[in-house]
C-alpha cells in the first residue's frame, strides 16, 4: 500500500467522541466513507420475533428438544444422527423453515436493511438460519449466511441439488405419502436436507471469500445478539483492523473480546435508541420498524 493511500485510509477512521449510543450515531452520520460497516448477527437478533435461541437455559432450543429423545441436543444437527433418525430433524425443520410459522423480521433486522438502503452497510454476516434478514429486505449480495440457509437443498448421499420448495413441501407433508420426505429420499437416491451447516460440515465458500475481502475495508463492526462462542464465526472480529470501531449490542457481555462500545440488554431497545439519535425514525416506520 502506498503512503498516500495509507494516509487516506487513516483519515477515514474517525475517532469516537463518546462511548454511547449518541456517540455511535454521530460517528455513523459523520463518516466520510459509505459502505464501511460490517454487522455480525446471532440468535439474539431474532428472539423478539418468537424464535428461541439455542443456549438460553429453560427457553433455548437445546433445552426444548427432549421430545425428540436425542442422545445429545446437538445430535439434531449431526449428519450421522440425521442418517439414522431423520424424523427428528424434519420435525424441527417444520418449526424453523422461514415463512412456515409466520415469524416476522424484528426491528434489528429492519435496521440492518436500512443501513444498506442508506449506503452504509458493507456486509452482514449472520449465524442465523431463519432468513429474517432477507424478509426485512436485505439483498442477498449484502448477506453472508455463515451457517447456511433453507434457500437451497442437497441430497447428502449423491450430492444432487434439490429444489428447496420440493423439500419444503415434503417437510410439511411428513414421512408418508407421495410427496413426503421418504418419497423424496427414493426420488433423489438419499436423504435430502436444506443447505444449513451441520456439525463437521464446511461453512459456505462465501464466508471465507468475504472474510478476506470485507474486513480490510471495515471501519465499524457491529456485533448484535451473539455471544461469539461458535467458531470460526467467532473469529471474525479479530479480522478487523485495529483502528476499526467495534460495538457490541447483546444481552450479555462477550468476555473474550474488547469493544469500544458495549450496549447490554435488549437488542431492539438499543437499536431503537440508535435509530432515534440517527434521525431515521421515518425511514424505519416505512420499513415497519420503529414509530
LOGUDREN-879265 format. One record per residue (C-alpha): x, y, z. Coordinates in steps of 0.5 Angstrom, whole numbers, padded with zeros to 4 digits, always signed. Layout:
# LOGUDREN-879265
XYZ;...
This chain:
# LOGUDREN-879265
+0000+0000+0000;+0003+0007-0002;+0004+0012+0003;-0002+0017+0000;-0007+0011+0000;-0005+0010+0008;-0006+0017+0010;-0013+0017+0006;-0015+0011+0010;-0012+0013+0016;-0016+0020+0016;-0023+0016+0014;-0022+0012+0021;-0026+0018+0025;-0025+0018+0033;-0031+0016+0037;-0033+0022+0041;-0037+0019+0046;-0037+0011+0048;-0045+0011+0048;-0051+0011+0043;-0051+0018+0042;-0043+0018+0040;-0044+0012+0036;-0050+0015+0032;-0045+0022+0031;-0040+0017+0028;-0044+0014+0023;-0047+0020+0021;-0040+0024+0020;-0036+0018+0017;-0034+0020+0010;-0034+0013+0007;-0040+0010+0005;-0040+0002+0005;-0036+0001+0011;-0040-0002+0017;-0040-0010+0018;-0045-0013+0022;-0045-0020+0025;-0051-0022+0028;-0053-0028+0032;-0060-0031+0035;-0061-0025+0040;-0063-0021+0034;-0069-0026+0033;-0071-0028+0040;-0076-0022+0040;-0079-0025+0033;-0081-0031+0038;-0075-0035+0035;-0072-0039+0041;-0064-0038+0041;-0060-0044+0042;-0057-0044+0049;-0061-0040+0054;-0063-0044+0060;-0070-0046+0060;-0072-0043+0054;-0067-0044+0049;-0068-0049+0043;-0063-0054+0046;-0067-0054+0053;-0073-0056+0049;-0071-0062+0045;-0073-0067+0050;-0079-0069+0046;-0074-0072+0040;-0070-0077+0045;-0064-0075+0042;-0057-0077+0045;-0055-0070+0046;-0058-0064+0044;-0053-0062+0039;-0055-0069+0035;-0060-0066+0032;-0055-0062+0027;-0051-0068+0027;-0050-0072+0020;-0049-0079+0023;-0056-0078+0027;-0059-0075+0021;-0058-0081+0017;-0060-0086+0023;-0066-0082+0025;-0068-0076+0020;-0075-0075+0023;-0073-0071+0029;-0069-0066+0024;-0075-0066+0019;-0080-0064+0025;-0075-0059+0028;-0075-0056+0020;-0082-0055+0020;-0081-0050+0026;-0075-0047+0023;-0077-0046+0016;-0077-0039+0014;-0084-0037+0013;-0088-0043+0015;-0089-0040+0022;-0090-0033+0021;-0084-0030+0024;-0083-0023+0022;-0077-0019+0022;-0075-0015+0028;-0073-0008+0029;-0066-0010+0029;-0067-0014+0022;-0070-0008+0019;-0065-0003+0022;-0059-0007+0018;-0063-0007+0012;-0064+0001+0013;-0056+0001+0014;-0056-0002+0007;-0061+0003+0004;-0057+0009+0007;-0051+0006+0003;-0047+0005+0010;-0047-0003+0010;-0041-0007+0007;-0044-0014+0009;-0048-0017+0014;-0045-0024+0017;-0051-0028+0020;-0050-0034+0024;-0058-0035+0024;-0062-0040+0019;-0068-0036+0020;-0068-0032+0014;-0071-0026+0017;-0065-0021+0014;-0068-0023+0007;-0075-0022+0010;-0073-0015+0012;-0071-0013+0005;-0063-0014+0006;-0061-0016-0001;-0057-0023-0002;-0051-0019-0004;-0050-0016+0002;-0051-0022+0007;-0047-0028+0008;-0051-0034+0012;-0045-0037+0015;-0049-0043+0018;-0052-0044+0011;-0060-0043+0010;-0066-0046+0007;-0066-0043+0001;-0062-0049-0003;-0062-0056-0001;-0058-0062-0003;-0058-0070-0003;-0053-0072+0002;-0051-0079-0001;-0051-0076-0008;-0049-0069-0008;-0055-0068-0012;-0058-0061-0012;-0066-0061-0010;-0071-0055-0011;-0072-0052-0004;-0079-0052-0005;-0080-0059-0006;-0076-0061+0000;-0081-0055+0004;-0087-0059+0001;-0084-0066+0004;-0083-0063+0011;-0090-0060+0011;-0093-0067+0009;-0088-0071+0014;-0085-0078+0012;-0091-0082+0009;-0095-0080+0002;-0092-0079-0005;-0090-0072-0003;-0087-0074+0004;-0080-0074+0005;-0079-0081+0005;-0081-0081-0003;-0076-0075-0004;-0071-0080-0001;-0073-0085-0006;-0073-0080-0012;-0066-0077-0011;-0063-0083-0008;-0062-0081-0001;-0064-0076+0005;-0065-0069+0003;-0063-0063+0007;-0063-0056+0007;-0056-0053+0006;-0056-0051+0013;-0049-0053+0016;-0049-0059+0021;-0043-0060+0026;-0037-0062+0022;-0039-0059+0015;-0035-0054+0012;-0038-0047+0012;-0040-0044+0005;-0035-0041+0001;-0038-0034+0001;-0036-0034+0009;-0028-0035+0007;-0029-0030+0001;-0032-0024+0004;-0028-0025+0011;-0022-0024+0007;-0025-0018+0002;-0029-0014+0007;-0025-0014+0014;-0020-0010+0011;-0025-0004+0009;-0029-0005+0015;-0029+0002+0020;-0035+0000+0024;-0036-0007+0027;-0043-0008+0030;-0044-0015+0034;-0051-0016+0035;-0054-0022+0039;-0049-0027+0039;-0044-0029+0045;-0039-0031+0040;-0038-0038+0042;-0038-0042+0036;-0032-0042+0031;-0030-0040+0026;-0035-0035+0026;-0033-0032+0033;-0026-0031+0030;-0029-0025+0025;-0028-0019+0030;-0020-0021+0030;-0020-0020+0023;-0022-0012+0023;-0016-0007+0023;-0014-0005+0030;-0017+0002+0028;-0024+0000+0027;-0029+0002+0032;-0032-0005+0035;-0039-0004+0038;-0043-0010+0042;-0051-0010+0042;-0052-0016+0046;-0056-0018+0053;-0049-0020+0056;-0042-0018+0055;-0037-0022+0051;-0031-0023+0055;-0026-0026+0050;-0026-0019+0046;-0026-0012+0048;-0031-0007+0045;-0031+0001+0044;-0038+0001+0046;-0042-0004+0050;-0049-0004+0050;-0052-0009+0054;-0059-0011+0055;-0065-0012+0049;-0062-0011+0042;-0069-0008+0039;-0069-0003+0045;-0062-0001+0044;-0063-0001+0036;-0069+0004+0037;-0065+0009+0041;-0060+0009+0036;-0065+0010+0030;-0067+0016+0034;-0060+0019+0035;-0059+0018+0028;-0066+0021+0026;-0068+0015+0022;-0075+0014+0025;-0079+0016+0019;-0075+0011+0014;-0076+0006+0020;-0083+0007+0020;-0083+0006+0013;-0080-0001+0014;-0085-0003+0019;-0080-0002+0025;-0080+0004+0030;-0085+0009+0031;
